[in-house]
Amino acid sequence: MALCGKVFTEFESEVPAAKFYNIFRKQLQHIPNIAEDVHGATLLEGEWDKAGSVIHWEYTIDGEEESAKGKIETIDDDNRVITFSLFDGNVSENYKSFKGTLQVMDGEYGAFVRWTFEYEKVKEDITGAVPVSYLDLVADVTKDIDAHFVEEEQQI
């Protein structure tokens, strides 16, 4: 097994790409109110919607409550791509580096959402969540956000 790797997952959303992207671009603080597995988001440095900002996240992964800090590394609004790094907390116990990229593209009926994680493990056999567990977490978050906006549209 390799210490470094890359995993990704893709989803179709019923929500228009610009609207879906906007929740991660301009409304990160609302994700704990929408996503069942995200329990808290606290701004530690910078502004919610700026590169370089650091946010403390509290979430459930593999049935365990964990926390980590996330730094917004880059924002590319033209291509709807946000790159961030996770560190401290449970992530740093198992990974030297853990970077995630969200890309939201126009789909046939809404958005096409791609999550990619690149990582370097501290050692071969880690004790915490494996990279695929993080994909499961963002899959659930993506589905919760999609359902939130679909429900919102139905109420109008």
PyMOL commands that set and color helices and strands:
alter all, ss='L'
color gray80, all
select helices_A, chain A and resi 17-26+28-34+89-94+131-155
alter helices_A, ss='H'
color red, helices_A
select strands_A, chain A and resi 4-13+38-45+54-61+64-76+81-87+95-106+111-121
alter strands_A, ss='S'
color yellow, strands_A
deselect
rebuild
show_as cartoon
